[in-house]
Amino acid sequence: MLSIRLKRVGRKNDPSFRIIVQDHRRSPKKTRGVAELVGSYDARKGTPQINGERVKYWIGQGAQPSDTVRNLLIDAKIIEGKKVNALNKKTPVIKAKAPEPEKKIVAPVVAAPAPVVETPVVAEVAPEVVETPVVEEAAPVAEAPVAEEAPVA
């Protein structure tokens, strides 16, 4: 089975890669068994140069891209799909925070009215208000002044 993978070239501390099509059992460090060179990738500049037509041809022939190459192909819009975690399975993917899209104002969803359950109506009897006649009290009669007794000495 063929695989599309990266082959490191360049000096120490200057990573650059060739994108090659090779038998998956061969080491990418060896030149033997390389079917075709389909592009290059400069990791410092971050600009892959990929022959998309040839990559599609090899994928059509059954070649499987490595995880990193698959992510590069998705970035270059040569193939469609979702990116995969190319890191070690134990290492979590660090997602770059994307700017938050503008919040859309959504009209509230109007729910269907709840079914009305008819309950038997119990006639409530209002307490009768009994009017009691108000008796007007007569004005207090002024009492005659009582003569106070003089103190007995």
Kinemage of the C-alpha trace (Angstrom):
@kinemage 1
@onewidth
@group {chain A} dominant
@subgroup {mainchain}
@vectorlist {calphas} color= white
{ca met a 1} P 0.000 0.000 0.000
{ca leu a 2} L 1.264 3.469 -0.813
{ca ser a 3} L 1.368 6.358 1.598
{ca ile a 4} L 1.750 10.093 1.101
{ca arg a 5} L 4.106 11.333 3.795
{ca leu a 6} L 6.715 13.918 4.690
{ca lys a 7} L 10.433 13.387 4.167
{ca arg a 8} L 12.657 15.728 6.132
{ca val a 9} L 15.344 17.577 4.223
{ca gly a 10} L 17.370 20.631 5.133
{ca arg a 11} L 19.835 21.503 7.827
{ca lys a 12} L 19.671 21.212 11.570
{ca asn a 13} L 17.199 23.705 13.109
{ca asp a 14} L 15.868 24.517 9.632
{ca pro a 15} L 13.007 22.075 9.043
{ca ser a 16} L 11.748 21.673 5.534
{ca phe a 17} L 10.057 18.646 4.058
{ca arg a 18} L 9.289 16.985 0.769
{ca ile a 19} L 5.880 15.427 0.280
{ca ile a 20} L 6.471 12.014 -1.255
{ca val a 21} L 4.447 9.006 -2.365
{ca gln a 22} L 6.119 5.843 -1.114
{ca asp a 23} L 5.419 2.280 -0.077
{ca his a 24} L 4.340 2.405 3.561
{ca arg a 25} L 6.853 -0.311 4.531
{ca arg a 26} L 9.853 1.766 3.440
{ca ser a 27} L 11.580 4.379 5.562
{ca pro a 28} L 11.054 7.934 4.334
{ca lys a 29} L 14.763 8.592 4.994
{ca lys a 30} L 15.746 6.324 2.121
{ca thr a 31} L 15.376 7.393 -1.479
{ca arg a 32} L 14.689 3.890 -2.649
{ca gly a 33} L 11.017 3.121 -3.247
{ca val a 34} L 9.873 6.720 -3.731
{ca ala a 35} L 7.155 6.642 -6.356
{ca glu a 36} L 6.838 10.391 -6.827
{ca leu a 37} L 7.644 13.748 -5.289
{ca val a 38} L 4.336 15.654 -5.137
{ca gly a 39} L 5.304 18.777 -3.218
{ca ser a 40} L 7.329 20.458 -0.518
{ca tyr a 41} L 6.653 22.155 2.786
{ca asp a 42} L 8.781 24.754 4.534
{ca ala a 43} L 7.834 24.550 8.193
{ca arg a 44} L 9.366 27.907 9.097
{ca lys a 45} L 7.433 29.789 6.445
{ca gly a 46} L 4.406 27.536 6.731
{ca thr a 47} L 3.794 27.501 2.996
{ca pro a 48} L 3.213 24.111 1.394
{ca gln a 49} L 3.686 23.818 -2.355
{ca ile a 50} L 1.617 20.846 -3.406
{ca asn a 51} L 0.728 19.475 -6.829
{ca gly a 52} L -2.953 18.900 -6.066
{ca glu a 53} L -3.711 17.095 -9.299
{ca arg a 54} L -1.070 14.425 -8.642
{ca val a 55} L -2.113 14.057 -4.998
{ca lys a 56} L -5.703 13.402 -6.072
{ca tyr a 57} L -4.439 10.877 -8.603
{ca trp a 58} L -2.462 8.951 -5.979
{ca ile a 59} L -5.324 9.038 -3.491
{ca gly a 60} L -7.489 7.631 -6.276
{ca gln a 61} L -4.936 4.829 -6.687
{ca gly a 62} L -5.279 3.938 -2.988
{ca ala a 63} L -2.485 5.944 -1.361
{ca gln a 64} L -3.210 6.957 2.229
{ca pro a 65} L -1.971 10.400 3.414
{ca ser a 66} L -0.351 10.596 6.838
{ca asp a 67} L -2.167 12.654 9.474
{ca thr a 68} L 0.100 15.680 9.004
{ca val a 69} L -0.098 15.528 5.218
{ca arg a 70} L -3.876 15.127 5.452
{ca asn a 71} L -4.079 18.323 7.539
{ca leu a 72} L -1.876 20.151 5.007
{ca leu a 73} L -4.098 18.985 2.147
{ca ile a 74} L -7.213 20.171 3.976
{ca asp a 75} L -5.592 23.574 4.609
{ca ala a 76} L -4.673 23.847 0.918
{ca lys a 77} L -8.278 22.871 0.038
{ca ile a 78} L -7.100 19.985 -2.121
{ca ile a 79} L -9.257 17.515 -0.222
{ca glu a 80} L -12.240 18.091 1.996
{ca gly a 81} L -12.723 16.708 5.450
{ca lys a 82} L -12.055 17.303 9.087
{ca lys a 83} L -8.558 17.694 10.477
{ca val a 84} L -7.209 14.900 12.642
{ca asn a 85} L -4.994 14.970 15.716
{ca ala a 86} L -1.498 14.415 14.314
{ca leu a 87} L 0.055 14.555 17.772
{ca asn a 88} L 0.583 11.670 20.127
{ca lys a 89} L -2.738 10.216 21.261
{ca lys a 90} L -1.976 11.195 24.863
{ca thr a 91} L -1.246 14.796 23.939
{ca pro a 92} L -4.394 16.924 23.773
{ca val a 93} L -4.919 19.148 20.774
{ca ile a 94} L -4.392 22.806 21.596
{ca lys a 95} L -7.089 24.694 19.792
{ca ala a 96} L -6.469 28.271 18.810
{ca lys a 97} L -9.211 30.533 20.043
{ca ala a 98} L -11.202 31.694 17.083
{ca pro a 99} L -12.777 35.138 17.281
{ca glu a 100} L -16.310 34.846 18.490
{ca pro a 101} L -18.823 35.362 15.704
{ca glu a 102} L -21.379 38.098 16.102
{ca lys a 103} L -24.265 37.019 18.215
{ca lys a 104} L -27.399 36.689 16.173
{ca ile a 105} L -30.608 37.896 17.639
{ca val a 106} L -33.020 35.049 17.363
{ca ala a 107} L -36.726 35.547 17.774
{ca pro a 108} L -38.029 33.604 20.733
{ca val a 109} L -39.678 30.366 19.843
{ca val a 110} L -43.358 30.492 20.533
{ca ala a 111} L -44.469 27.233 21.990
{ca ala a 112} L -47.872 25.834 21.184
{ca pro a 113} L -50.385 26.767 23.841
{ca ala a 114} L -50.832 24.165 26.492
{ca pro a 115} L -54.030 22.164 26.225
{ca val a 116} L -56.768 23.578 28.408
{ca val a 117} L -58.095 21.084 30.906
{ca glu a 118} L -61.613 21.852 31.941
{ca thr a 119} L -62.190 21.467 35.630
{ca pro a 120} L -65.646 21.315 37.135
{ca val a 121} L -66.703 24.711 38.362
{ca val a 122} L -67.744 24.729 41.986
{ca ala a 123} L -70.180 27.474 42.742
{ca glu a 124} L -68.793 29.575 45.448
{ca val a 125} L -71.316 31.325 47.606
{ca ala a 126} L -70.268 34.751 48.630
{ca pro a 127} L -70.992 35.510 52.258
{ca glu a 128} L -74.026 37.707 52.567
{ca val a 129} L -73.378 41.159 53.736
{ca val a 130} L -75.929 42.018 56.384
{ca glu a 131} L -76.445 45.649 56.847
{ca thr a 132} L -77.044 46.454 60.463
{ca pro a 133} L -78.872 49.661 61.146
{ca val a 134} L -76.567 52.196 62.605
{ca val a 135} L -77.981 53.613 65.771
{ca glu a 136} L -77.056 57.174 66.178
{ca glu a 137} L -76.117 57.900 69.701
{ca ala a 138} L -77.582 60.969 71.236
{ca ala a 139} L -75.199 63.661 72.138
{ca pro a 140} L -74.121 63.306 75.732
{ca val a 141} L -76.145 65.449 78.013
{ca ala a 142} L -74.090 67.827 79.945
{ca glu a 143} L -74.447 67.149 83.583
{ca ala a 144} L -75.084 69.894 85.975
{ca pro a 145} L -72.051 70.946 87.863
{ca val a 146} L -71.954 69.371 91.238
{ca ala a 147} L -70.966 71.662 93.919
{ca glu a 148} L -67.923 70.525 95.522
{ca glu a 149} L -67.938 70.293 99.178
{ca ala a 150} L -65.633 72.493 100.948
{ca pro a 151} L -63.012 70.783 102.921
{ca val a 152} L -63.828 70.414 106.560
{ca ala a 153} L -61.176 71.839 108.672
